[in-house]
Amino acid sequence: MLFHAKRRKKNQDDQKRRMIIKMMSSFAVTAVVAAVIVFAPTPALAKFENVNAFGNEIYYETYVQDTDSTITEGSLKVVIESQLTTIEESIDLGTDSGAILDLLPNTVYTVSIKAKRGYGEETLAYTTVTTESGYGGRISEINLTGTSVDQWDNQLLTYQVTTVYNDLYQEISALRLKYVLISASEYHEMQDMGYPLDYVSIDISNQMTITTIPDVYDSNMMIIMIFEADLLTGETIILHERTFTTPLAIVGSIYVADTTPSSITATVYADYSIITDLVYQVSLIKNGEAIQTYTLANTAGESEWLDFEVFFDNLTMATLYHIRLEATFLNPETNKMETRVVRQIDIETSPMYDSIVLFDDLGTSIYINVTLTDPLAILSNIRYEIYEIDASGNELFLSSQAIPMSVIVNGESSGSISVSVPLVATYLIRITADKTYNGFYFYGTTIALHGSNE
């Protein structure tokens, strides 16, 4: 029992014993209303997903849901008891697991989930299991131990996986932990097409081994694990398999399309394929307060992204704002409503600038004159772009050329160019510029339009 005592002490010091597996599963909750309109708290749900013995060791998987927070914090535990022994292990809400080592062989143990709920300790679930002799092994713990960010600003997760095995009669010649990281959609596609999964294989040599799995993208990935053994008979057997997902990640992005001294135009991309009944909101934040908010209308089918253009106006010139994308949803891991910040970016409205563009239609050609008032040189690379407009309203690129600009006085410049009228039924001439300011943006903007139907 010394081995187990050391492990329990380590758990108390640094909590590495706690599982942080987040299995995405939903549970229906029914509110019970008394005649006097008093809502009774929903009782805690506790069950064993798995309890079995391999040799003189017991492996358990638990699931506990406490929607109305009736369990006293820190009191939830698994208790393993026989006539001679009582062992307690703290566990977490949600899915948790563990292995109790060095028990007596051929002994009946009662395994219980217990907790305090304000009026003494209560047994929430229990079962019995008998230890045995022989070989066996389990993936006993999966702990999320760290996060990092790569060069593209993607969040990466690091997991530590604990494996334990028993081989009383020396029947095993080799052991391996194999795992594969894969998205749910890719997994089902490979299964449908009969393609094998590309597992990473790690040799296991100790009775208890902690294996680190680094650089797991925080993007709702599945992690499929197999703990297998080669026997001296030449047979390869699977001791244990486990599959779990990374913590629920809601994904979205924001791209600024244009800014002026008084407005910001942005495109928001929202992923509705992750979970049902998502509601996205995008807000413009100034000095910590939302001053304009849009609720995005979900018209997506299954497994579909949507893009939305949002426009914020009546803003202050050359002022820092934040655009924040939030998602509200029923979290299947906690069965509670949650609002989460998905993305936030900083953006400044531009200082004052002005542009005047004149088009003079001369029959077979069009004379274009551009005048800019732009003291901070926000606009550059002034050019025209000509497009054919087809019957469906699509723009088909025809040609483009820079418009040479000359400085008139400080902050003012002008330029002109003559272009031939396109030999198409319908065309559009777009005058564009690159816009840069204070390191906040670099993108193209349209400063004038001229079409054949105008």
C-alpha positions as CSV (number, residue, x, y, z in Angstrom):
1,M,0.0,0.0,0.0
2,L,3.0,2.3,0.2
3,F,2.9,3.0,-3.5
4,H,-0.7,4.1,-3.3
5,A,0.0,6.3,-0.2
6,K,2.8,8.1,-2.1
7,R,0.4,8.8,-5.0
8,R,-2.3,10.1,-2.7
9,K,0.2,12.5,-1.0
10,K,1.3,13.8,-4.4
11,N,-2.3,14.4,-5.3
12,Q,-2.8,16.5,-2.3
13,D,0.3,18.6,-3.1
14,D,-0.1,19.5,-6.7
15,Q,-3.5,18.1,-7.8
16,K,-2.0,16.2,-10.7
17,R,-4.2,13.3,-9.7
18,R,-7.3,15.2,-10.9
19,M,-8.8,14.4,-14.3
20,I,-9.6,17.3,-16.6
21,I,-11.1,15.2,-19.4
22,K,-14.0,17.1,-20.9
23,M,-16.3,14.7,-22.7
24,M,-18.9,16.6,-24.8
25,S,-22.2,15.0,-23.7
26,S,-25.6,16.5,-23.0
27,F,-28.0,15.7,-20.2
28,A,-31.7,16.8,-20.0
29,V,-32.6,18.7,-16.8
30,T,-36.2,19.0,-15.6
31,A,-37.2,21.7,-13.2
32,V,-39.6,20.6,-10.5
33,V,-42.0,23.3,-9.3
34,A,-43.7,23.1,-5.9
35,A,-47.3,24.4,-5.5
36,V,-45.9,27.5,-3.9
37,I,-43.7,28.2,-6.9
38,V,-40.5,27.2,-5.1
39,F,-38.0,25.5,-7.3
40,A,-36.3,22.4,-5.8
41,P,-32.7,22.0,-6.6
42,T,-31.8,19.2,-9.1
43,P,-30.2,16.3,-7.2
44,A,-26.6,15.5,-8.2
45,L,-26.3,12.7,-10.8
46,A,-23.5,10.2,-10.1
47,K,-22.6,7.0,-11.8
48,F,-19.8,4.6,-12.6
49,E,-19.0,4.5,-16.3
50,N,-16.6,1.6,-15.7
51,V,-15.3,-0.3,-12.7
52,N,-13.2,-3.4,-13.1
53,A,-10.2,-5.3,-11.8
54,F,-7.0,-6.3,-13.5
55,G,-4.9,-8.4,-11.2
56,N,-4.7,-6.9,-7.8
57,E,-5.7,-3.4,-9.0
58,I,-9.0,-1.7,-9.5
59,Y,-9.7,0.8,-12.3
60,Y,-12.7,3.2,-12.2
61,E,-14.3,5.8,-14.4
62,T,-16.9,8.1,-12.9
63,Y,-19.3,10.8,-14.1
64,V,-20.9,13.3,-11.6
65,Q,-23.2,16.1,-12.7
66,D,-24.2,18.8,-10.1
67,T,-26.3,21.3,-12.0
68,D,-27.5,23.2,-9.0
69,S,-24.2,23.0,-7.0
70,T,-25.6,20.9,-4.2
71,I,-22.3,19.1,-3.4
72,T,-20.0,20.7,-0.9
73,E,-16.8,21.8,-2.6
74,G,-13.9,19.4,-2.1
75,S,-16.0,16.6,-0.6
76,L,-16.5,14.5,-3.8
77,K,-14.5,11.3,-3.6
78,V,-14.3,7.6,-4.6
79,V,-14.1,5.2,-1.6
80,I,-12.7,1.6,-2.0
81,E,-13.5,-0.6,0.9
82,S,-13.0,-4.2,2.0
83,Q,-13.1,-5.8,5.4
84,L,-9.5,-4.9,6.0
85,T,-8.9,-1.7,3.9
86,T,-10.5,1.7,3.2
87,I,-9.0,3.9,0.5
88,E,-10.3,7.3,-0.5
89,E,-9.5,9.3,-3.7
90,S,-10.8,12.8,-4.4
91,I,-12.5,13.2,-7.8
92,D,-13.8,16.0,-9.9
93,L,-17.2,16.8,-11.3
94,G,-17.8,15.6,-14.9
95,T,-15.8,12.7,-16.1
96,D,-12.9,11.4,-13.9
97,S,-10.9,8.2,-13.6
98,G,-8.2,6.5,-11.7
99,A,-6.5,3.3,-10.6
100,I,-5.9,1.9,-7.2
101,L,-2.8,-0.3,-7.1
102,D,-1.4,-3.0,-4.8
103,L,-4.7,-4.3,-3.4
104,L,-5.2,-7.8,-2.1
105,P,-5.8,-10.4,-4.8
106,N,-9.0,-12.4,-4.9
107,T,-10.8,-9.9,-2.6
108,V,-14.2,-8.3,-2.9
109,Y,-14.1,-4.5,-2.7
110,T,-17.0,-2.0,-2.5
111,V,-16.4,1.0,-4.7
112,S,-18.5,4.1,-3.9
113,I,-19.0,7.7,-5.0
114,K,-19.5,9.8,-1.9
115,A,-20.0,13.5,-1.1
116,K,-21.3,16.0,1.4
117,R,-24.4,17.8,0.5
118,G,-24.9,20.1,3.5
119,Y,-26.2,17.4,5.9
120,G,-23.5,14.8,6.3
121,E,-21.8,12.5,3.9
122,E,-24.0,10.7,1.3
123,T,-23.3,7.7,-1.0
124,L,-24.3,8.8,-4.5
125,A,-23.5,5.5,-6.2
126,Y,-21.7,2.2,-5.4
127,T,-20.8,-1.2,-6.9
128,T,-18.6,-4.2,-6.0
129,V,-15.7,-5.7,-7.8
130,T,-13.3,-8.6,-7.1
131,T,-9.6,-8.4,-7.6
132,E,-7.9,-11.3,-9.4
133,S,-4.6,-12.7,-10.5
134,G,-3.1,-12.3,-13.9
135,Y,-2.2,-9.5,-16.3
136,G,-4.0,-6.3,-17.3
137,G,-3.6,-2.6,-17.9
138,R,-5.5,0.7,-18.1
139,I,-5.1,4.3,-19.3
140,S,-5.9,5.5,-15.8
141,E,-5.5,9.3,-16.0
142,I,-5.5,12.0,-18.7
143,N,-4.6,15.4,-17.4
144,L,-4.5,18.7,-19.2
145,T,-1.2,20.2,-17.8
146,G,-0.5,23.3,-19.9
147,T,-1.3,25.6,-22.8
148,S,0.9,27.5,-25.2
149,V,0.6,29.6,-28.4
150,D,2.3,28.9,-31.7
151,Q,3.7,31.5,-34.2
152,W,0.2,31.8,-35.8
153,D,-1.5,32.5,-32.5
154,N,-3.1,29.1,-32.3
155,Q,-3.6,27.8,-28.8
156,L,-1.9,24.4,-28.1
157,L,-2.6,22.0,-25.3
158,T,-0.3,19.6,-23.4
159,Y,-1.7,16.4,-21.9
160,Q,-0.1,13.9,-19.5
161,V,-1.4,10.3,-19.8
162,T,-0.9,7.8,-17.0
163,T,-0.8,4.1,-17.8
164,V,-0.7,1.3,-15.3
165,Y,-0.4,-2.4,-15.8
166,N,-0.2,-5.6,-13.8
167,D,1.7,-8.8,-14.9
168,L,2.0,-11.1,-11.9
169,Y,3.1,-14.1,-13.9
170,Q,5.4,-12.4,-16.4
171,E,3.2,-13.1,-19.4
172,I,3.8,-9.8,-21.2
173,S,6.8,-9.2,-23.5
174,A,6.2,-5.6,-24.6
175,L,3.7,-2.7,-24.0
176,R,2.8,0.3,-26.1
177,L,0.6,3.4,-25.8
178,K,-0.7,4.4,-29.2
179,Y,-2.6,7.6,-29.9
180,V,-3.9,9.7,-32.9
181,L,-5.1,13.3,-33.0
182,I,-8.0,13.8,-35.4
183,S,-11.1,15.9,-36.0
184,A,-14.4,14.2,-35.7
185,S,-15.3,14.9,-39.3
186,E,-12.0,13.5,-40.5
187,Y,-12.3,10.4,-38.3
188,H,-15.8,9.6,-39.7
189,E,-14.6,10.1,-43.2
190,M,-11.7,7.8,-42.8
191,Q,-13.9,5.2,-41.1
192,D,-16.4,5.4,-44.0
193,M,-13.6,5.0,-46.6
194,G,-11.9,2.2,-44.7
195,Y,-8.6,4.1,-44.2
196,P,-6.4,3.1,-41.2
197,L,-5.6,5.7,-38.6
198,D,-2.0,6.9,-38.3
199,Y,-1.1,6.2,-34.7
200,V,1.9,7.5,-32.8
201,S,3.4,4.6,-30.8
202,I,5.2,5.0,-27.4
203,D,6.9,2.0,-25.6
204,I,5.8,1.5,-22.0
205,S,8.1,-0.2,-19.5
206,N,7.1,0.7,-16.0
207,Q,4.2,-0.4,-14.0
208,M,3.0,3.2,-13.9
209,T,4.2,5.5,-16.7
210,I,3.3,9.2,-17.4
211,T,3.5,10.0,-21.1
212,T,3.4,13.6,-22.3
213,I,1.4,14.5,-25.5
214,P,2.3,18.0,-26.6
215,D,1.1,20.5,-29.2
216,V,-2.6,19.4,-29.4
217,Y,-4.5,22.1,-31.2
218,D,-7.3,23.5,-29.1
219,S,-9.9,23.0,-31.9
220,N,-12.3,20.3,-30.7
221,M,-9.9,17.5,-31.6
222,M,-10.5,13.8,-30.8
223,I,-7.7,11.9,-29.1
224,I,-8.0,8.2,-29.6
225,M,-5.7,6.0,-27.4
226,I,-5.0,2.3,-27.3
227,F,-2.9,0.6,-24.6
228,E,-1.8,-2.7,-26.0
229,A,0.5,-5.6,-25.0
230,D,2.5,-8.3,-26.8
231,L,2.3,-11.6,-25.0
232,L,5.0,-14.2,-24.8
233,T,2.7,-16.5,-26.8
234,G,3.1,-14.1,-29.8
235,E,-0.4,-12.6,-29.5
236,T,-1.0,-8.8,-29.4
237,I,-4.0,-7.8,-27.2
238,I,-5.6,-4.5,-26.4
239,L,-5.6,-3.8,-22.7
240,H,-7.6,-0.6,-22.8
241,E,-9.0,2.0,-25.2
242,R,-10.0,5.5,-24.5
243,T,-11.3,8.4,-26.7
244,F,-11.9,11.9,-25.5
245,T,-12.1,15.4,-26.9
246,T,-10.2,18.6,-26.2
247,P,-12.2,21.2,-24.2
248,L,-15.0,22.7,-26.1
249,A,-13.7,25.5,-28.3
250,I,-15.9,28.1,-30.0
251,V,-14.3,29.4,-33.1
252,G,-14.8,32.8,-34.9
253,S,-12.8,35.6,-36.5
254,I,-13.0,39.3,-37.3
255,Y,-11.5,41.1,-40.2
256,V,-11.6,44.9,-40.7
257,A,-12.6,45.8,-44.2
258,D,-12.4,49.6,-43.9
259,T,-12.2,52.5,-41.5
260,T,-13.0,56.2,-41.9
261,P,-12.8,59.1,-39.4
262,S,-16.3,58.2,-38.3
263,S,-17.0,54.5,-39.1
264,I,-15.6,51.0,-39.1
265,T,-16.7,48.2,-41.5
266,A,-15.7,44.6,-40.5
267,T,-16.5,41.1,-41.6
268,V,-17.2,38.5,-38.9
269,Y,-16.9,34.7,-39.5
270,A,-18.9,32.5,-37.1
271,D,-18.8,28.7,-36.9
272,Y,-22.3,27.2,-36.3
273,S,-21.1,23.6,-36.8
274,I,-19.6,23.1,-33.3
275,I,-22.7,23.0,-31.2
276,T,-26.4,23.5,-31.6
277,D,-28.3,26.7,-30.6
278,L,-25.3,29.0,-30.7
279,V,-26.0,32.7,-30.6
280,Y,-23.2,35.1,-31.6
281,Q,-23.0,38.8,-30.8
282,V,-20.5,41.3,-32.1
283,S,-20.0,44.5,-30.1
284,L,-18.0,47.7,-30.5
285,I,-16.2,48.5,-27.3
286,K,-15.0,52.0,-26.2
287,N,-13.4,52.6,-22.8
288,G,-14.5,49.1,-21.6
289,E,-18.2,49.6,-22.5
290,A,-20.2,48.2,-25.5
291,I,-21.6,51.2,-27.5
292,Q,-23.0,49.3,-30.5
293,T,-24.0,45.6,-30.6
294,Y,-25.3,43.3,-33.3
295,T,-26.9,39.8,-32.8
296,L,-25.9,37.6,-35.8
297,A,-28.8,35.8,-37.4
298,N,-28.1,32.1,-37.8
299,T,-29.2,30.9,-41.3
300,A,-26.6,28.1,-41.5
301,G,-27.3,24.5,-42.0
302,E,-25.3,21.8,-40.4
303,S,-21.5,22.1,-40.4
304,E,-21.5,25.5,-41.9
305,W,-19.7,28.8,-41.4
306,L,-21.4,32.1,-42.0
307,D,-19.9,35.5,-42.7
308,F,-21.5,38.8,-41.7
309,E,-20.7,42.4,-42.5
310,V,-21.1,44.8,-39.6
311,F,-20.9,48.5,-39.8
312,F,-20.3,50.9,-36.9
313,D,-20.9,54.6,-37.4
314,N,-21.1,57.9,-35.6
315,L,-17.6,57.3,-34.1
316,T,-14.9,59.6,-32.9
317,M,-12.0,60.4,-35.3
318,A,-8.6,58.8,-34.6
319,T,-9.9,56.8,-31.5
320,L,-9.1,53.3,-30.3
321,Y,-12.0,50.9,-30.3
322,H,-12.3,47.1,-29.8
323,I,-14.5,44.7,-31.8
324,R,-15.6,41.8,-29.6
325,L,-17.2,38.6,-30.8
326,E,-19.1,36.6,-28.1
327,A,-21.0,33.3,-28.2
328,T,-23.8,32.3,-25.9
329,F,-24.7,28.6,-25.7
330,L,-25.6,25.6,-23.5
331,N,-22.3,24.1,-22.6
332,P,-22.7,20.3,-22.9
333,E,-19.8,19.8,-20.4
334,T,-21.5,21.6,-17.6
335,N,-25.2,21.7,-18.8
336,K,-25.2,25.4,-18.1
337,M,-25.7,28.5,-20.2
338,E,-22.4,30.2,-20.9
339,T,-21.3,33.4,-22.7
340,R,-17.7,33.2,-24.0
341,V,-15.5,35.8,-25.7
342,V,-14.5,34.2,-29.0
343,R,-12.4,36.9,-30.5
344,Q,-11.5,40.5,-29.8
345,I,-9.4,42.9,-31.9
346,D,-8.2,46.5,-31.6
347,I,-8.9,49.0,-34.3
348,E,-8.6,52.8,-34.6
349,T,-10.7,55.1,-36.6
350,S,-8.6,57.1,-39.0
351,P,-7.6,60.8,-38.8
352,M,-9.4,63.2,-41.1
353,Y,-8.8,62.7,-44.9
354,D,-10.9,63.6,-48.0
355,S,-10.9,62.5,-51.6
356,I,-12.7,64.0,-54.6
357,V,-12.9,61.9,-57.8
358,L,-14.4,63.3,-61.0
359,F,-15.3,61.1,-64.1
360,D,-15.6,62.9,-67.5
361,D,-17.1,60.6,-70.2
362,L,-15.7,61.6,-73.5
363,G,-17.4,58.9,-75.7
364,T,-14.7,56.4,-76.4
365,S,-12.7,57.3,-73.3
366,I,-13.2,58.4,-69.7
367,Y,-11.0,61.1,-68.0
368,I,-10.5,60.5,-64.3
369,N,-9.3,63.2,-62.0
370,V,-8.4,62.5,-58.3
371,T,-7.8,65.1,-55.6
372,L,-6.7,64.1,-52.1
373,T,-6.5,66.0,-48.8
374,D,-4.5,63.7,-46.7
375,P,-2.1,65.3,-44.2
376,L,-0.9,62.0,-42.6
377,A,-0.6,60.2,-46.0
378,I,-3.1,57.5,-45.0
379,L,-3.9,56.8,-48.6
380,S,-1.3,55.5,-51.1
381,N,-1.1,53.6,-54.4
382,I,-4.1,55.3,-56.0
383,R,-5.3,53.2,-59.0
384,Y,-8.3,52.3,-61.2
385,E,-9.7,48.8,-61.7
386,I,-12.2,48.0,-64.5
387,Y,-14.6,45.1,-64.2
388,E,-17.2,43.6,-66.6
389,I,-20.6,43.0,-64.9
390,D,-22.1,39.8,-66.2
391,A,-25.8,38.9,-66.3
392,S,-25.7,37.5,-62.8
393,G,-24.1,40.7,-61.4
394,N,-20.7,39.2,-60.9
395,E,-17.6,41.4,-61.4
396,L,-15.1,40.0,-63.9
397,F,-11.7,41.7,-63.8
398,L,-10.6,43.4,-67.0
399,S,-7.7,45.7,-66.2
400,S,-6.0,47.9,-63.6
401,Q,-3.4,50.7,-63.6
402,A,-1.9,53.2,-61.1
403,I,-2.9,56.8,-61.3
404,P,0.2,59.0,-61.0
405,M,-0.3,61.6,-58.2
406,S,1.6,64.9,-57.7
407,V,1.8,66.9,-54.5
408,I,0.1,70.3,-54.8
409,V,0.8,71.6,-51.3
410,N,1.6,69.8,-48.0
411,G,-1.2,67.2,-47.4
412,E,-2.8,67.8,-50.8
413,S,-2.2,65.9,-54.1
414,S,-3.9,65.3,-57.4
415,G,-3.6,63.1,-60.4
416,S,-5.4,62.2,-63.6
417,I,-5.6,59.5,-66.3
418,S,-7.6,58.7,-69.4
419,V,-8.9,55.2,-69.9
420,S,-10.7,53.6,-72.9
421,V,-14.3,52.7,-72.5
422,P,-14.5,48.9,-72.1
423,L,-16.1,47.1,-75.1
424,V,-18.6,45.3,-72.9
425,A,-22.3,45.8,-72.3
426,T,-22.0,46.7,-68.6
427,Y,-18.8,47.7,-66.7
428,L,-17.7,49.2,-63.4
429,I,-14.7,51.4,-62.7
430,R,-13.5,51.3,-59.2
431,I,-10.9,53.8,-57.8
432,T,-9.0,52.2,-55.0
433,A,-6.2,53.0,-52.6
434,D,-4.1,51.3,-50.0
435,K,-4.9,52.6,-46.5
436,T,-2.4,52.5,-43.6
437,Y,-2.4,54.2,-40.2
438,N,-0.4,53.8,-37.0
439,G,0.2,50.1,-37.5
440,F,-3.5,49.2,-37.0
441,Y,-4.4,48.3,-40.6
442,F,-3.1,47.8,-44.1
443,Y,-5.7,47.1,-46.7
444,G,-7.3,48.3,-49.8
445,T,-10.3,50.7,-49.8
446,T,-12.6,52.0,-52.5
447,I,-12.8,55.8,-52.7
448,A,-15.0,56.1,-55.8
449,L,-17.2,54.1,-58.3
450,H,-18.3,54.8,-61.9
451,G,-20.5,52.4,-63.9
452,S,-21.8,52.3,-67.5
453,N,-25.4,52.5,-66.2
454,E,-24.7,55.6,-64.1
